[in-house]
Amino acid sequence: MGAKRLKSVIWPLAVVAVFSSGSFGQNADTADLPLLIDARLALHNGMAEQADHDVRQYLAKHPDSADAHYLLGFILFREIQERATDENNSFRADTAKASLAEYTEGAKYRAPSYLDLKVVALDYILLEDYPDADKWLSRSLEWNPQDAESWYDLGRIKYNEASFSEALNAFEQCLKLDPQNVKAKDNLGMTYARLGRTNDAISAFQSAITWQARLQDKNPQPFIDLGTLLIDQNRSPEAITYLLQATKIAPQNGDARKLLDKAQSLANRATSAR
């Protein structure tokens, strides 16, 4: 149960509306303001490239606009999100660096908000620079400790840094704010497992599974993680039950299928040895 799925914390972000609905600073030039408004509207409608074009037009006339630099930094981050399935790692890294450069430039003219720092942290995750991601997301949470999503993201960062006690705290904080967050409960289970708290891990995975009982679209990961832990505990017959459910929920998930085959093989071997 190693460090996995870190990049998956990036894609579910639902902050576009927040970034595309706020007011601009007092220094925004009113004559060219429609360019920034158009950029935010384009971003809100999922047209990141058009938003990029509009805000760069504004910056060509107003290179000292903090609002425009921060907006462009977020647009570049969104361009990465829109190509989440793209395996072009150089595009991802180059665009994340360009996003960070815009946030750095914007900070020359106005202090960033907690949302700005959150995206900075996520850019660093994309660059696999976890210490800097940790630094800026922690700072963001100092300013807004009620952001459940950021607590989850911080937990994933801490987990990947092998700071499991701190990861545990972050996931617990997330769950205090969002009590039935399946991903947070699943990751809490993973963290318990890394701390050797097997019973607590099993309980957490089972809770994450139970919370989904009435959902049509289920997350297969708690089933997979519980199955993995049960295999590690030499409890393959029990693991099969959960892994079968995982393969039904996500038939294309190769990990679930491989683990199910492993559990079935181990169970058959144990039966033959009797």
C-alpha positions, 0 to 999 in steps of 0.5 A, a space after each residue: 500500500 505504497 505512495 499512489 494516486 497522488 495526482 488524482 487529488 488534483 483533478 476533482 478540484 471544484 474551485 473554478 466558480 470561485 476564481 471566475 466570479 470574484 471582483 477585480 482589484 481597484 487597480 484594474 483598468 476599466 477600459 480593458 476590464 472586459 478582457 478580464 471579464 471575458 477570460 473569467 467567463 471563458 474559464 467558467 465555461 471550460 474554455 481555458 485556451 480562450 481565457 488564456 488568450 484574453 488575459 494575455 491581451 490584458 497583460 500586454 497593456 497592463 503588465 503590473 496587474 496582480 489580478 491578471 497574473 493570478 488569473 493567468 496562473 490559474 488558467 494555466 493550471 486549468 489547462 493541465 486539468 483539461 488534459 488530465 488524461 494526456 500522458 505528455 509529462 513535459 507539457 504538464 511540467 512546463 505548464 505548471 512552471 509557467 503557472 507558478 511564474 505567473 503567481 510569483 509575478 502577481 505577488 510583486 503587486 499584491 499578496 496572494 489569497 489562500 486560494 492562490 496559495 492552494 493552486 501554487 501548492 497543486 502546481 508543485 504537486 504536479 512537479 513532484 516537489 512535495 516539500 514546497 507543496 506542503 509549505 504553500 498548502 499549509 500556509 493556505 490552510 492557516 488562512 482558511 482552516 475550513 477548507 476540507 478539500 485542502 486538508 485532504 490534499 495535505 494528507 495526500 502530500 504528507 502520506 507521500 512524504 511518509 509523514 504518516 502521523 501528520 497525514 492522519 491528522 490532515 485526513 481527520 481534519 478533512 473528515 471533521 469538516 466533511 464527515 462522509 468523505 469517502 476518499 478521506 476515509 479510504 486514505 485514513 485507512 491507508 495511513 492506519 495501515 502504514 502505521 501498523 494499526 491494522 484493525 483501525 485500517 480495516 474499520 476505516 475501509 469498511 466505513 468508506 464502503 458502507 457510506 457508498 451503499 446507496 450510491 449509484 456511482 461507487 468509488 472502487 478504491 476502498 474495496 481495492 485497499 481493503 482487499 490488498 490489506 486482507 491479502 497482506 494479512 493472509 486473509 485471501 478468502 475475505 479479500 476475494 469478496 471485496 475485490 469481486 465488488 471492486 471489479 464489478 464497480 470498475 471492470 476496467 480497473 487493472 489493479 482490481 483484476 490483478 489483485 483478485 487473481 492473486 487472492 483467488 490463487 492464494 486461496 486455492 493454494 491454501 485449500 490444496 495444502 489442507 
